[in-house]
Amino acid sequence: MSKEALVEKIAEKLGKTKKESRMIVDAVVDSITEILAEGGVVQIVGFGSFGVRKREAREGRNPATGEKIKIPAMNVPYFRPGKNLKEVVRGSLKKGKKKK
């Protein structure tokens, strides 16, 4: 699902305009991004948690040349789904619904 499709779905559910719904989606995404950039965690009960993990520096290989390269340490975002989200998704797959 694209961002625009999500905006349309939210507009439909809330009885808002697409413009208002786009502002809501943008505000949520921007807020989560800002919190993660500060090293924080966002927990939405029943949905999941967004956070940041530190990935240590390591040695890798350039796939084109096979040459060894150093990959620097970096922070990477993660998402851990909540129990309710897992149950809903697993239940929809058991009922034979196709993934979109």
C-alpha angles and dihedrals in degrees: 000000000000125000090253091053089050090051090052092049092050091047089052094048095046099036090237131133120264089248092056091045092049088053090052093049092046091049092051094047093045092048093050090047093051093048092049091047087057090052095254132137127236115207119189106186112233093012109057149260131281117202147146128254127192113236112204123231113268144169120258140165132250102241093212098051105016088232117149114249134183115239110204125229113267144169115251129191121235138187123210113192118228125239095258093050091049092050094048093048094045091047092052091053092050091054090058097251113155122237113248 
